[in-house]
């Protein structure tokens, strides 16, 4: 075995004969640090107290001068959202339909309601009614006196120039006439006329403390209905209007004439009035409901009236009685407007949008 190996296994013991030495085992601080803290006793406190201020200053700087850049394309708004209600509807055919409602929303379908497109409008005020001349030109009116129009199928909507009141400005109904004419009615006696497809409007009657809810025109003869059973009639294209006594005090919500002589007006508490002389006089017709009725339409030889709780009335002769049925056993929503197209398809809008075909209800919004 080598000497080195042996030495590793048998280490030598060395003993020193000396007195024990006492050593300071406390932590040793470098001389320069000890000097600094002793020389500047407040420095550490100042540094610690400055940290929150530095953090706040950094955040303020980031908020003022560092602008985040968006990443990716913006998310388009949903076509239909929870809480939507559509008060006005314009059906041009069984395929093409416009509807307007809450938050200034206008939607359109060109396939009978299977798919819809949300169109961008210049307002967030609720749309109360919408009407169309053709597939390219339409007009809509609503709260705060809003009146918007499109000339390109809804690709762009613009705000029309309409007079406003200092008291109330909600526009409730709009009707279009051939050649770009349009009439709108609303609160505080609003009766407005346009001759340029809704781009500009003028007052056709003085303001008054009453609201008009609906308007209808056939040629130069027109009718408006409103609060407290009020009704006016014109035979000169709206240049002059004459009040007509309806015999009721309940508010009238909708009016429609099937020809120059025969018309129906409906209103709150199931009110139904019938005229056979062009609106010069009106008679109450028997009504099977007490729910409010909001609109009436003539189509395919029958009258259809709609209202609260999903009520739909139908009659060929209102004086002989109405048949009544809800849209379906599960749809009890109120409906503010009814429209119809050739072929017998009837469209309802309000709390829900529904198409009635051959006695069956088909939801237009899925």
C-alpha positions as CSV (number, residue, x, y, z in Angstrom):
1,X,0.0,0.0,0.0
2,X,1.3,3.4,-0.8
3,X,2.2,6.0,1.8
4,X,-0.4,8.4,0.4
5,X,-3.3,5.9,0.8
6,X,-2.3,5.0,4.3
7,X,-2.2,8.6,5.3
8,X,-5.7,9.1,4.1
9,X,-7.0,6.2,6.2
10,X,-5.0,7.0,9.3
11,X,-4.9,10.8,9.7
12,X,-2.4,12.1,12.3
13,X,-3.8,13.8,15.4
14,X,-2.2,17.1,16.3
15,X,-2.8,18.7,19.7
16,X,-2.0,22.4,20.4
17,X,-1.3,23.4,23.9
18,X,-2.6,27.0,24.0
19,X,-5.2,29.1,25.8
20,X,-8.7,29.4,24.3
21,X,-9.3,32.4,22.2
22,X,-12.7,34.3,22.5
23,X,-14.0,35.4,19.1
24,X,-16.8,37.9,18.1
25,X,-19.3,35.8,16.1
26,X,-21.9,38.6,15.6
27,X,-22.8,39.5,11.9
28,X,-20.1,41.5,10.3
29,X,-21.2,44.6,8.3
30,X,-19.0,45.9,5.7
31,X,-17.4,49.1,6.8
32,X,-18.7,51.3,3.9
33,X,-22.4,50.3,4.5
34,X,-22.1,50.9,8.2
35,X,-20.7,54.3,7.6
36,X,-23.4,55.2,5.1
37,X,-26.3,54.4,7.3
38,X,-24.8,56.1,10.3
39,X,-24.0,59.1,8.3
40,X,-27.5,59.4,6.6
41,X,-30.0,57.9,9.1
42,X,-33.1,59.2,7.1
43,X,-32.0,58.0,3.6
44,X,-33.6,54.5,3.9
45,X,-36.9,55.9,5.2
46,X,-37.0,58.4,2.3
47,X,-36.4,55.7,-0.3
48,X,-39.1,53.4,1.1
49,X,-41.7,56.2,1.3
50,X,-41.0,57.3,-2.3
51,X,-41.9,53.9,-3.8
52,X,-45.7,54.4,-3.8
53,X,-45.3,57.8,-5.4
54,X,-43.1,56.4,-8.1
55,X,-45.7,53.7,-8.9
56,X,-48.5,56.2,-9.1
57,X,-46.4,58.5,-11.4
58,X,-45.7,55.5,-13.6
59,X,-49.4,54.7,-13.9
60,X,-50.3,58.3,-14.7
61,X,-47.6,58.5,-17.4
62,X,-48.9,55.2,-18.9
63,X,-52.5,56.5,-18.9
64,X,-51.6,59.8,-20.5
65,X,-48.9,58.9,-23.0
66,X,-49.1,55.2,-23.7
67,X,-52.0,54.4,-26.0
68,X,-52.9,50.8,-26.5
69,X,-53.3,49.7,-30.1
70,X,-56.3,47.4,-30.9
71,X,-55.5,44.0,-32.1
72,X,-57.7,42.2,-34.6
73,X,-61.0,43.3,-36.3
74,X,-63.8,44.8,-34.2
75,X,-66.7,42.5,-33.3
76,X,-69.9,43.5,-35.2
77,X,-73.0,44.1,-33.0
78,X,-75.4,41.2,-32.8
79,X,-78.4,41.4,-35.2
80,X,-80.9,40.5,-32.4
81,X,-80.2,41.1,-28.7
82,X,-82.0,40.3,-25.6
83,X,-84.7,42.9,-24.8
84,X,-85.2,44.0,-28.5
85,X,-88.6,45.1,-29.5
86,X,-89.6,46.0,-33.0
87,X,-92.6,48.4,-33.2
88,X,-92.7,49.1,-36.9
89,X,-92.6,46.8,-39.9
90,X,-92.7,47.3,-43.7
91,X,-93.3,44.2,-45.8
92,X,-92.7,44.8,-49.5
93,X,-93.1,41.1,-50.4
94,X,-93.1,37.7,-48.9
95,X,-89.3,37.9,-49.0
96,X,-88.3,41.5,-48.3
97,X,-89.2,43.0,-44.9
98,X,-87.8,45.9,-42.9
99,X,-88.4,46.3,-39.1
100,X,-87.4,49.1,-36.7
101,X,-87.4,49.2,-32.9
102,X,-85.4,49.8,-29.8
103,X,-82.0,51.6,-29.7
104,X,-82.5,52.9,-33.3
105,X,-82.2,49.4,-34.6
106,X,-83.3,48.6,-38.2
107,X,-83.1,45.1,-39.5
108,X,-83.9,43.7,-43.0
109,X,-84.5,40.2,-44.5
110,X,-84.6,39.3,-48.1
111,X,-85.5,35.6,-47.6
112,X,-88.8,35.8,-45.7
113,X,-87.2,36.0,-42.3
114,X,-84.8,33.1,-42.4
115,X,-81.8,35.4,-42.2
116,X,-81.6,39.1,-41.1
117,X,-79.1,41.9,-41.5
118,X,-78.7,44.7,-39.0
119,X,-78.3,48.0,-40.7
120,X,-76.4,51.0,-39.3
121,X,-78.5,54.0,-38.5
122,X,-77.5,57.5,-37.2
123,X,-79.7,57.3,-34.1
124,X,-80.1,55.3,-30.8
125,X,-83.6,56.6,-30.2
126,X,-86.4,54.0,-30.5
127,X,-88.0,53.6,-33.9
128,X,-91.8,53.6,-33.6
129,X,-92.7,53.0,-37.3
130,X,-91.2,52.3,-40.7
131,X,-92.5,52.4,-44.2
132,X,-91.0,51.8,-47.7
133,X,-91.6,53.0,-51.2
134,X,-89.7,50.1,-52.8
135,X,-86.7,47.8,-52.0
136,X,-84.3,50.7,-52.1
137,X,-86.1,53.6,-50.4
138,X,-87.6,53.7,-46.9
139,X,-88.3,56.0,-44.0
140,X,-88.5,55.5,-40.3
141,X,-89.7,57.7,-37.4
142,X,-89.5,57.5,-33.6
143,X,-88.7,59.0,-30.3
144,X,-87.2,62.5,-29.9
145,X,-88.6,63.4,-33.3
146,X,-86.2,61.2,-35.1
147,X,-86.8,60.8,-38.8
148,X,-84.3,58.7,-40.9
149,X,-84.3,57.6,-44.5
150,X,-82.4,55.4,-46.9
151,X,-82.2,55.6,-50.7
152,X,-79.9,52.5,-51.2
153,X,-81.7,49.6,-49.5
154,X,-80.4,50.4,-46.1
155,X,-76.7,50.4,-46.8
156,X,-76.7,53.9,-45.5
157,X,-79.4,55.6,-43.4
158,X,-79.4,59.4,-43.0
159,X,-81.2,61.7,-40.6
160,X,-83.9,63.8,-42.2
161,X,-84.5,67.5,-41.3
162,X,-87.7,67.5,-39.2
163,X,-89.1,70.4,-37.1
164,X,-89.0,69.7,-33.4
165,X,-91.2,71.0,-30.5
166,X,-90.1,72.4,-27.2
167,X,-92.6,70.2,-25.5
168,X,-92.8,66.7,-26.9
169,X,-91.5,65.1,-30.1
170,X,-92.2,61.4,-30.3
171,X,-93.3,60.4,-33.8
172,X,-95.7,57.4,-33.7
173,X,-96.6,56.6,-37.3
174,X,-95.5,57.2,-40.9
175,X,-97.2,56.6,-44.2
176,X,-95.6,56.8,-47.7
177,X,-97.2,58.0,-50.9
178,X,-96.2,57.4,-54.6
179,X,-93.6,59.8,-55.9
180,X,-91.6,60.3,-52.7
181,X,-94.3,61.7,-50.5
182,X,-94.6,60.8,-46.8
183,X,-96.7,61.8,-43.8
184,X,-95.7,61.4,-40.1
185,X,-97.8,61.9,-36.9
186,X,-96.9,62.1,-33.2
187,X,-97.0,63.8,-29.9
188,X,-98.2,67.4,-29.3
189,X,-100.2,67.5,-32.5
190,X,-97.3,66.6,-34.8
191,X,-98.4,66.3,-38.4
192,X,-95.4,66.4,-40.7
193,X,-95.1,66.1,-44.5
194,X,-92.2,65.2,-46.7
195,X,-92.0,65.4,-50.5
196,X,-88.4,64.2,-51.0
197,X,-88.4,60.6,-49.6
198,X,-88.0,61.7,-46.0
199,X,-85.0,64.0,-46.4
200,X,-86.8,67.1,-45.2
201,X,-90.1,67.7,-43.4
202,X,-92.5,70.6,-42.7
203,X,-95.4,71.0,-40.4
204,X,-98.8,70.6,-42.0
205,X,-100.8,71.7,-38.9
206,X,-100.3,73.8,-35.8
207,X,-99.0,72.1,-32.6
208,X,-101.6,71.2,-30.0
209,X,-101.8,69.5,-26.7
210,X,-102.8,66.1,-28.0
211,X,-101.1,63.2,-29.7
212,X,-101.8,61.6,-33.1
213,X,-101.1,57.9,-33.3
214,X,-101.7,56.8,-36.9
215,X,-102.4,58.1,-40.4
216,X,-103.7,56.6,-43.7
217,X,-104.0,58.0,-47.2
218,X,-105.8,57.0,-50.4
219,X,-105.2,59.5,-53.1
220,X,-105.9,63.0,-51.8
221,X,-108.1,61.7,-48.9
222,X,-106.5,61.0,-45.6
223,X,-107.3,60.3,-42.0
224,X,-105.5,60.7,-38.7
225,X,-106.5,59.2,-35.3
226,X,-105.3,59.9,-31.8
227,X,-106.0,60.5,-28.1
228,X,-109.5,60.9,-26.7
229,X,-111.2,59.4,-29.7
230,X,-110.0,62.3,-32.0
231,X,-110.1,61.9,-35.7
232,X,-109.4,64.3,-38.6
233,X,-110.0,64.0,-42.3
234,X,-108.7,65.7,-45.4
235,X,-109.8,65.6,-49.0
236,X,-107.3,67.9,-50.6
237,X,-104.1,66.1,-50.0
238,X,-103.5,67.4,-46.5
239,X,-103.8,71.1,-47.2
240,X,-106.8,71.4,-44.8
241,X,-108.1,69.0,-42.1
242,X,-111.5,68.7,-40.6
243,X,-112.3,67.2,-37.2
244,X,-114.8,64.3,-37.2
245,X,-116.9,63.2,-34.2
246,X,-116.3,59.5,-33.5
247,X,-118.6,59.2,-30.5
248,X,-115.9,57.7,-28.3
249,X,-113.4,59.1,-25.7
250,X,-110.9,56.2,-25.8
251,X,-107.7,56.7,-27.6
252,X,-107.6,55.5,-31.2
253,X,-104.3,53.7,-32.2
254,X,-104.7,52.6,-35.8
255,X,-106.8,53.4,-38.9
256,X,-107.0,51.9,-42.3
257,X,-109.3,52.2,-45.4
258,X,-109.7,49.4,-47.9
259,X,-111.2,51.9,-50.5
260,X,-112.4,55.5,-50.5
261,X,-115.5,54.7,-48.5
262,X,-114.9,51.8,-46.1
263,X,-112.5,52.0,-43.2
264,X,-111.9,50.7,-39.7
265,X,-110.3,52.4,-36.7
266,X,-109.1,50.5,-33.5
267,X,-108.0,51.6,-30.1
268,X,-107.6,50.9,-26.4
269,X,-109.9,48.6,-24.4
270,X,-110.9,46.7,-27.6
271,X,-112.4,49.7,-29.4
272,X,-113.4,49.1,-33.0
273,X,-115.1,51.8,-35.2
274,X,-116.4,51.3,-38.7
275,X,-117.1,53.9,-41.5
276,X,-118.9,53.4,-44.7
277,X,-118.9,57.0,-46.0
278,X,-115.3,57.8,-46.3
279,X,-114.8,58.7,-42.7
280,X,-117.5,61.3,-42.4
281,X,-119.2,59.3,-39.7
282,X,-118.3,56.2,-37.6
283,X,-120.2,53.5,-35.8
284,X,-119.0,51.2,-33.0
285,X,-118.6,47.6,-34.0
286,X,-119.0,44.7,-31.6
287,X,-115.6,43.7,-30.2
288,X,-114.9,40.3,-28.6
289,X,-112.0,41.5,-26.5
290,X,-111.1,44.2,-24.0
291,X,-107.4,44.1,-24.7
292,X,-105.9,47.2,-26.3
293,X,-105.8,47.1,-30.1
294,X,-102.9,48.9,-31.8
295,X,-103.2,48.4,-35.6
296,X,-105.6,47.2,-38.3
297,X,-105.0,46.1,-41.9
298,X,-107.1,45.0,-44.9
299,X,-105.8,42.1,-47.1
300,X,-107.3,39.4,-49.2
301,X,-110.9,40.3,-48.4
302,X,-110.4,40.4,-44.6
303,X,-109.6,42.8,-41.8
304,X,-106.9,41.9,-39.3
305,X,-106.4,43.8,-36.0
306,X,-103.7,43.1,-33.5
307,X,-103.1,44.2,-29.9
308,X,-102.0,43.2,-26.4
309,X,-101.6,39.6,-25.1
310,X,-101.1,38.2,-28.6
311,X,-104.7,39.0,-29.6
312,X,-105.4,38.8,-33.4
313,X,-108.9,39.7,-34.7
314,X,-110.1,38.7,-38.1
315,X,-113.3,39.6,-40.0
316,X,-114.6,40.1,-43.5
317,X,-117.3,42.4,-42.1
318,X,-116.5,43.9,-38.6
319,X,-120.2,44.8,-38.0
320,X,-121.0,41.1,-38.3
321,X,-118.4,40.0,-35.7
322,X,-114.8,39.0,-35.4
323,X,-113.0,35.7,-34.9
324,X,-110.3,35.9,-32.3
325,X,-107.2,33.8,-31.6
326,X,-103.8,34.3,-30.1
327,X,-100.9,34.0,-32.5
328,X,-100.1,30.7,-30.8
329,X,-100.7,29.0,-27.5
330,X,-97.2,30.1,-26.3
331,X,-97.0,33.6,-27.8
332,X,-98.9,36.1,-25.6
333,X,-96.7,39.1,-26.7
334,X,-98.3,42.4,-27.6
335,X,-98.2,43.4,-31.3
336,X,-98.1,47.0,-32.4
337,X,-98.3,46.6,-36.2
338,X,-99.7,44.3,-38.8
339,X,-98.8,44.3,-42.5
340,X,-99.7,42.0,-45.3
341,X,-98.5,41.1,-48.8
342,X,-100.0,39.4,-51.9
343,X,-100.5,35.7,-51.3
344,X,-102.1,36.0,-47.9
345,X,-99.0,36.3,-45.7
346,X,-99.6,38.5,-42.7
347,X,-96.7,39.9,-40.6
348,X,-97.0,41.0,-37.0
349,X,-94.4,42.9,-35.0
350,X,-94.0,44.2,-31.4
351,X,-92.9,42.0,-28.6
352,X,-92.2,39.3,-31.2
353,X,-92.2,39.2,-35.0
354,X,-94.4,36.5,-36.5
355,X,-95.7,35.5,-40.0
356,X,-99.2,34.1,-40.3
357,X,-99.5,31.7,-43.3
358,X,-102.5,29.5,-43.9
359,X,-103.7,29.9,-40.3
360,X,-100.3,28.9,-38.8
361,X,-97.8,31.2,-37.0
362,X,-94.1,31.2,-38.0
363,X,-91.6,33.1,-35.9
364,X,-89.5,35.5,-37.9
365,X,-86.8,35.8,-35.3
366,X,-85.1,32.6,-34.2
